[in-house]
């Protein structure tokens, strides 16, 4: 199944190595993991599907697709490939990796607790002036509520990996609200 996305703007989140295209879904359904078929110069897979505010004080949102770039030269190429008006054609990857079964109801209940704890930590980080760290934790968990019910592409290994990357980056120091999400995740998915 293909999808078409019309670009109305783009920007980079350099702190996270993400290239973001904002626009409109013209047809089909966009999903994490889809590959860009056209333009071919944007040789990438969709890293995230988000919504961004049209203006700082506004309430209207536009869909946005994120792509992870490897270096500055790749970002520059992608920026020149996706000017306003460009149509992206997205397709399911040629090889669909087995992502494994969705979490059971009991596992979803435990993941809801993990998400709750992460949101509490994000609040504490905000109060401590640690916005970048709060954003990184939000990035690690924000798709979980949908993915565990089949939206997007649930992957136990990828989710654990994102939590692990967050902890490797920040858990070398003590701070208010710190939790061991990898250990929590491992307890949820340990063999019976």
FITI-416729 format. One record per residue (C-alpha): residue number from 0; x, z, y. Coordinates in pm, 1 decimal. Example, Ala and Ser with C-alpha at 12.3 -4.5 7.8 and 13.67 -1.06 7.14 Angstrom:
REM FITI-416729
<pt><num>0</num><u>1230.0</u><w>780.0</w><v>-450.0</v></pt>
<pt><num>1</num><u>1367.0</u><w>714.0</w><v>-106.0</v></pt>
This chain:
REM FITI-416729
<pt><num>0</num><u>0.0</u><w>0.0</w><v>0.0</v></pt>
<pt><num>1</num><u>133.9</u><w>-92.3</w><v>342.9</v></pt>
<pt><num>2</num><u>68.5</u><w>56.5</w><v>683.4</v></pt>
<pt><num>3</num><u>125.1</u><w>-78.4</w><v>1033.3</v></pt>
<pt><num>4</num><u>238.3</u><w>136.4</w><v>1325.8</v></pt>
<pt><num>5</num><u>261.1</u><w>9.0</w><v>1687.5</v></pt>
<pt><num>6</num><u>539.9</u><w>173.7</w><v>1890.6</v></pt>
<pt><num>7</num><u>453.8</u><w>296.3</w><v>2242.0</v></pt>
<pt><num>8</num><u>779.1</u><w>487.0</w><v>2295.6</v></pt>
<pt><num>9</num><u>1069.4</u><w>658.7</w><v>2125.8</v></pt>
<pt><num>10</num><u>1318.1</u><w>939.1</w><v>2176.8</v></pt>
<pt><num>11</num><u>1587.7</u><w>1126.2</w><v>1986.1</v></pt>
<pt><num>12</num><u>1600.4</u><w>1489.9</w><v>1883.8</v></pt>
<pt><num>13</num><u>1977.8</u><w>1502.7</w><v>1864.5</v></pt>
<pt><num>14</num><u>1992.4</u><w>1867.9</w><v>1759.3</v></pt>
<pt><num>15</num><u>1808.9</u><w>1768.3</w><v>1440.2</v></pt>
<pt><num>16</num><u>1943.2</u><w>1411.6</w><v>1401.4</v></pt>
<pt><num>17</num><u>1590.9</u><w>1270.8</w><v>1427.4</v></pt>
<pt><num>18</num><u>1478.6</u><w>943.5</w><v>1582.7</v></pt>
<pt><num>19</num><u>1111.3</u><w>968.1</w><v>1683.3</v></pt>
<pt><num>20</num><u>877.9</u><w>673.7</w><v>1741.6</v></pt>
<pt><num>21</num><u>545.3</u><w>746.2</w><v>1908.7</v></pt>
<pt><num>22</num><u>250.4</u><w>511.5</w><v>1895.3</v></pt>
<pt><num>23</num><u>-63.4</u><w>421.8</w><v>1703.8</v></pt>
<pt><num>24</num><u>-145.3</u><w>366.2</w><v>1339.1</v></pt>
<pt><num>25</num><u>-295.9</u><w>19.2</w><v>1335.3</v></pt>
<pt><num>26</num><u>-378.6</u><w>-1.9</w><v>965.5</v></pt>
<pt><num>27</num><u>-329.9</u><w>184.2</w><v>641.2</v></pt>
<pt><num>28</num><u>-202.4</u><w>537.6</w><v>594.1</v></pt>
<pt><num>29</num><u>143.3</u><w>654.5</w><v>699.7</v></pt>
<pt><num>30</num><u>321.2</u><w>898.3</w><v>470.8</v></pt>
<pt><num>31</num><u>650.7</u><w>1076.3</w><v>438.7</v></pt>
<pt><num>32</num><u>887.4</u><w>873.7</w><v>221.9</v></pt>
<pt><num>33</num><u>752.7</u><w>529.6</w><v>310.6</v></pt>
<pt><num>34</num><u>1019.5</u><w>269.2</w><v>381.5</v></pt>
<pt><num>35</num><u>1028.4</u><w>48.2</w><v>688.7</v></pt>
<pt><num>36</num><u>986.1</u><w>-309.1</w><v>569.2</v></pt>
<pt><num>37</num><u>980.5</u><w>-469.0</w><v>916.8</v></pt>
<pt><num>38</num><u>1176.9</u><w>-479.0</w><v>1135.0</v></pt>
<pt><num>39</num><u>1449.8</u><w>-489.1</w><v>872.9</v></pt>
<pt><num>40</num><u>1707.4</u><w>-350.2</w><v>1119.0</v></pt>
<pt><num>41</num><u>1530.9</u><w>-12.7</w><v>1098.1</v></pt>
<pt><num>42</num><u>1652.6</u><w>46.0</w><v>745.5</v></pt>
<pt><num>43</num><u>1502.4</u><w>392.0</w><v>698.0</v></pt>
<pt><num>44</num><u>1238.1</u><w>604.1</w><v>530.2</v></pt>
<pt><num>45</num><u>980.9</u><w>811.5</w><v>713.8</v></pt>
<pt><num>46</num><u>1113.9</u><w>1168.2</w><v>733.6</v></pt>
<pt><num>47</num><u>804.9</u><w>1319.3</w><v>896.8</v></pt>
<pt><num>48</num><u>460.6</u><w>1237.7</w><v>1035.8</v></pt>
<pt><num>49</num><u>387.3</u><w>1442.4</w><v>1346.2</v></pt>
<pt><num>50</num><u>167.5</u><w>1448.0</w><v>1655.4</v></pt>
<pt><num>51</num><u>314.5</u><w>1473.2</w><v>2006.3</v></pt>
<pt><num>52</num><u>147.9</u><w>1546.3</w><v>2338.2</v></pt>
<pt><num>53</num><u>116.9</u><w>1245.7</w><v>2568.1</v></pt>
<pt><num>54</num><u>214.7</u><w>1457.0</w><v>2869.3</v></pt>
<pt><num>55</num><u>360.8</u><w>1801.8</w><v>2921.2</v></pt>
<pt><num>56</num><u>37.1</u><w>1950.5</w><v>3057.1</v></pt>
<pt><num>57</num><u>-202.3</u><w>1731.2</w><v>2862.6</v></pt>
<pt><num>58</num><u>-408.5</u><w>1784.1</w><v>2553.0</v></pt>
<pt><num>59</num><u>-413.9</u><w>1431.9</w><v>2411.4</v></pt>
<pt><num>60</num><u>-187.3</u><w>1368.6</w><v>2114.8</v></pt>
<pt><num>61</num><u>-33.5</u><w>1056.4</w><v>1967.6</v></pt>
<pt><num>62</num><u>98.2</u><w>1009.4</w><v>1615.4</v></pt>
<pt><num>63</num><u>474.5</u><w>1001.9</w><v>1576.6</v></pt>
<pt><num>64</num><u>704.4</u><w>907.3</w><v>1289.9</v></pt>
<pt><num>65</num><u>1045.4</u><w>1066.3</w><v>1249.3</v></pt>
<pt><num>66</num><u>1350.3</u><w>911.8</w><v>1086.8</v></pt>
<pt><num>67</num><u>1675.3</u><w>1097.6</w><v>1012.0</v></pt>
<pt><num>68</num><u>1984.2</u><w>913.8</w><v>1139.0</v></pt>
<pt><num>69</num><u>2336.4</u><w>963.1</w><v>1007.7</v></pt>
<pt><num>70</num><u>2543.2</u><w>897.1</w><v>1320.5</v></pt>
<pt><num>71</num><u>2520.3</u><w>796.0</w><v>1685.4</v></pt>
<pt><num>72</num><u>2576.2</u><w>424.8</w><v>1615.2</v></pt>
<pt><num>73</num><u>2278.3</u><w>417.9</w><v>1377.7</v></pt>
<pt><num>74</num><u>2064.6</u><w>589.1</w><v>1643.5</v></pt>
<pt><num>75</num><u>2166.6</u><w>330.0</w><v>1905.2</v></pt>
<pt><num>76</num><u>2078.0</u><w>46.9</w><v>1664.3</v></pt>
<pt><num>77</num><u>1737.6</u><w>198.8</w><v>1593.6</v></pt>
<pt><num>78</num><u>1666.4</u><w>255.9</w><v>1964.3</v></pt>
<pt><num>79</num><u>1730.9</u><w>-111.9</w><v>2040.6</v></pt>
<pt><num>80</num><u>1526.6</u><w>-219.9</w><v>1736.2</v></pt>
<pt><num>81</num><u>1210.8</u><w>-29.5</w><v>1838.9</v></pt>
<pt><num>82</num><u>1117.7</u><w>-105.1</w><v>2200.4</v></pt>
<pt><num>83</num><u>760.6</u><w>-49.8</w><v>2320.8</v></pt>
<pt><num>84</num><u>525.1</u><w>-291.2</w><v>2146.8</v></pt>
<pt><num>85</num><u>724.1</u><w>-321.6</w><v>1824.0</v></pt>
<pt><num>86</num><u>511.9</u><w>-318.2</w><v>1510.3</v></pt>
<pt><num>87</num><u>652.7</u><w>-128.7</w><v>1213.7</v></pt>
<pt><num>88</num><u>543.1</u><w>-233.1</w><v>868.0</v></pt>
<pt><num>89</num><u>570.1</u><w>57.4</w><v>625.0</v></pt>
<pt><num>90</num><u>553.1</u><w>36.7</w><v>247.1</v></pt>
<pt><num>91</num><u>577.4</u><w>272.5</w><v>-43.2</v></pt>
<pt><num>92</num><u>935.1</u><w>291.6</w><v>-173.7</v></pt>
<pt><num>93</num><u>1026.4</u><w>40.0</w><v>-443.6</v></pt>
<pt><num>94</num><u>1116.6</u><w>324.4</w><v>-676.8</v></pt>
<pt><num>95</num><u>884.0</u><w>618.5</w><v>-672.4</v></pt>
<pt><num>96</num><u>1071.3</u><w>927.8</w><v>-778.4</v></pt>
<pt><num>97</num><u>886.6</u><w>1177.5</w><v>-989.3</v></pt>
<pt><num>98</num><u>807.3</u><w>1459.7</w><v>-753.3</v></pt>
<pt><num>99</num><u>661.2</u><w>1684.0</w><v>-1019.8</v></pt>
<pt><num>100</num><u>320.6</u><w>1848.4</w><v>-1032.6</v></pt>
<pt><num>101</num><u>155.1</u><w>2007.8</w><v>-732.5</v></pt>
<pt><num>102</num><u>172.8</u><w>2386.8</w><v>-715.2</v></pt>
<pt><num>103</num><u>-93.4</u><w>2580.7</w><v>-906.2</v></pt>
<pt><num>104</num><u>-355.7</u><w>2781.2</w><v>-717.4</v></pt>
<pt><num>105</num><u>-157.1</u><w>3102.4</w><v>-777.7</v></pt>
<pt><num>106</num><u>160.6</u><w>2934.6</w><v>-645.1</v></pt>
<pt><num>107</num><u>-28.0</u><w>2805.1</w><v>-337.7</v></pt>
<pt><num>108</num><u>-145.3</u><w>3160.0</w><v>-266.1</v></pt>
<pt><num>109</num><u>216.0</u><w>3282.1</w><v>-279.3</v></pt>
<pt><num>110</num><u>331.6</u><w>2989.3</w><v>-62.8</v></pt>
<pt><num>111</num><u>65.6</u><w>3090.1</w><v>193.1</v></pt>
<pt><num>112</num><u>233.1</u><w>3431.6</w><v>211.1</v></pt>
<pt><num>113</num><u>573.5</u><w>3264.4</w><v>257.1</v></pt>
<pt><num>114</num><u>428.2</u><w>3047.7</w><v>538.9</v></pt>
<pt><num>115</num><u>272.2</u><w>3357.5</w><v>698.4</v></pt>
<pt><num>116</num><u>604.8</u><w>3540.7</w><v>685.7</v></pt>
<pt><num>117</num><u>781.0</u><w>3238.8</w><v>838.5</v></pt>
<pt><num>118</num><u>527.7</u><w>3224.3</w><v>1123.4</v></pt>
<pt><num>119</num><u>582.4</u><w>3595.2</w><v>1190.8</v></pt>
<pt><num>120</num><u>957.7</u><w>3530.3</w><v>1199.5</v></pt>
<pt><num>121</num><u>907.2</u><w>3233.4</w><v>1434.9</v></pt>
<pt><num>122</num><u>712.0</u><w>3461.7</w><v>1668.3</v></pt>
<pt><num>123</num><u>991.2</u><w>3721.2</w><v>1656.1</v></pt>
<pt><num>124</num><u>1256.2</u><w>3454.3</w><v>1717.5</v></pt>
<pt><num>125</num><u>1062.8</u><w>3332.4</w><v>2020.5</v></pt>
<pt><num>126</num><u>1048.9</u><w>3685.7</w><v>2159.5</v></pt>
<pt><num>127</num><u>1426.3</u><w>3711.5</w><v>2109.0</v></pt>
<pt><num>128</num><u>1492.9</u><w>3385.1</w><v>2295.7</v></pt>
<pt><num>129</num><u>1605.0</u><w>3200.9</w><v>1981.5</v></pt>
<pt><num>130</num><u>1402.3</u><w>2882.6</w><v>2031.8</v></pt>
<pt><num>131</num><u>1634.9</u><w>2649.9</w><v>1840.2</v></pt>
<pt><num>132</num><u>1631.2</u><w>2874.5</w><v>1536.0</v></pt>
<pt><num>133</num><u>1251.4</u><w>2906.3</w><v>1556.3</v></pt>
<pt><num>134</num><u>1223.2</u><w>2526.4</w><v>1572.0</v></pt>
<pt><num>135</num><u>1451.0</u><w>2487.8</w><v>1270.0</v></pt>
<pt><num>136</num><u>1239.3</u><w>2730.0</w><v>1065.0</v></pt>
<pt><num>137</num><u>920.8</u><w>2553.4</w><v>1174.1</v></pt>
<pt><num>138</num><u>1079.4</u><w>2223.2</w><v>1069.1</v></pt>
<pt><num>139</num><u>1147.9</u><w>2365.0</w><v>722.0</v></pt>
<pt><num>140</num><u>787.4</u><w>2475.0</w><v>659.4</v></pt>
<pt><num>141</num><u>549.7</u><w>2277.9</w><v>880.3</v></pt>
<pt><num>142</num><u>442.1</u><w>2022.2</w><v>618.2</v></pt>
<pt><num>143</num><u>388.5</u><w>2277.5</w><v>340.2</v></pt>
<pt><num>144</num><u>18.5</u><w>2350.3</w><v>408.4</v></pt>
<pt><num>145</num><u>-66.9</u><w>1983.4</w><v>355.8</v></pt>
<pt><num>146</num><u>190.2</u><w>1884.4</w><v>92.8</v></pt>
<pt><num>147</num><u>90.4</u><w>2157.9</w><v>-153.0</v></pt>
<pt><num>148</num><u>-255.6</u><w>1997.5</w><v>-165.6</v></pt>
<pt><num>149</num><u>-128.8</u><w>1643.3</w><v>-220.6</v></pt>
<pt><num>150</num><u>-86.2</u><w>1506.1</w><v>131.0</v></pt>
<pt><num>151</num><u>247.6</u><w>1340.7</w><v>185.3</v></pt>
<pt><num>152</num><u>506.0</u><w>1390.2</w><v>-83.6</v></pt>
<pt><num>153</num><u>535.5</u><w>1736.6</w><v>-235.1</v></pt>
<pt><num>154</num><u>876.2</u><w>1807.7</w><v>-382.6</v></pt>
<pt><num>155</num><u>973.9</u><w>2151.8</w><v>-500.9</v></pt>
<pt><num>156</num><u>1344.5</u><w>2061.6</w><v>-480.0</v></pt>
<pt><num>157</num><u>1324.5</u><w>1919.2</w><v>-126.3</v></pt>
<pt><num>158</num><u>1123.3</u><w>2215.1</w><v>1.7</v></pt>
<pt><num>159</num><u>1368.1</u><w>2463.0</w><v>-149.1</v></pt>
<pt><num>160</num><u>1656.7</u><w>2260.5</w><v>-5.7</v></pt>
<pt><num>161</num><u>1511.5</u><w>2274.6</w><v>345.7</v></pt>
<pt><num>162</num><u>1473.0</u><w>2651.5</w><v>322.0</v></pt>
<pt><num>163</num><u>1828.5</u><w>2678.1</w><v>189.9</v></pt>
<pt><num>164</num><u>1968.3</u><w>2469.1</w><v>477.8</v></pt>
<pt><num>165</num><u>1786.5</u><w>2694.1</w><v>727.1</v></pt>
<pt><num>166</num><u>1928.9</u><w>3008.8</w><v>566.4</v></pt>
<pt><num>167</num><u>2281.9</u><w>2870.2</w><v>542.3</v></pt>
<pt><num>168</num><u>2268.9</u><w>2796.7</w><v>913.4</v></pt>
<pt><num>169</num><u>2129.6</u><w>3131.9</w><v>1031.8</v></pt>
<pt><num>170</num><u>2153.0</u><w>3406.0</w><v>770.5</v></pt>
<pt><num>171</num><u>2516.5</u><w>3493.8</w><v>840.0</v></pt>
<pt><num>172</num><u>2394.7</u><w>3738.9</w><v>1105.4</v></pt>
<pt><num>173</num><u>2129.0</u><w>4008.8</w><v>1125.6</v></pt>
<pt><num>174</num><u>1825.9</u><w>3967.0</w><v>1349.1</v></pt>
<pt><num>175</num><u>1473.5</u><w>4106.5</w><v>1373.7</v></pt>
<pt><num>176</num><u>1233.3</u><w>3950.9</w><v>1122.3</v></pt>
<pt><num>177</num><u>1494.6</u><w>3796.9</w><v>889.7</v></pt>
<pt><num>178</num><u>1356.6</u><w>3711.5</w><v>542.7</v></pt>
<pt><num>179</num><u>1505.4</u><w>3553.0</w><v>232.0</v></pt>
<pt><num>180</num><u>1280.6</u><w>3248.0</w><v>190.9</v></pt>
<pt><num>181</num><u>1488.0</u><w>3094.4</w><v>-89.0</v></pt>
<pt><num>182</num><u>1448.4</u><w>3409.1</w><v>-300.3</v></pt>
<pt><num>183</num><u>1074.4</u><w>3416.6</w><v>-222.7</v></pt>
<pt><num>184</num><u>1044.5</u><w>3048.5</w><v>-317.9</v></pt>
<pt><num>185</num><u>1239.9</u><w>3099.3</w><v>-641.4</v></pt>
<pt><num>186</num><u>1012.2</u><w>3388.5</w><v>-740.9</v></pt>
<pt><num>187</num><u>705.6</u><w>3167.0</w><v>-687.8</v></pt>
<pt><num>188</num><u>842.0</u><w>2889.4</w><v>-910.8</v></pt>
<pt><num>189</num><u>1029.3</u><w>3088.5</w><v>-1175.0</v></pt>
<pt><num>190</num><u>936.7</u><w>2999.2</w><v>-1534.7</v></pt>
<pt><num>191</num><u>663.8</u><w>3220.3</w><v>-1682.3</v></pt>
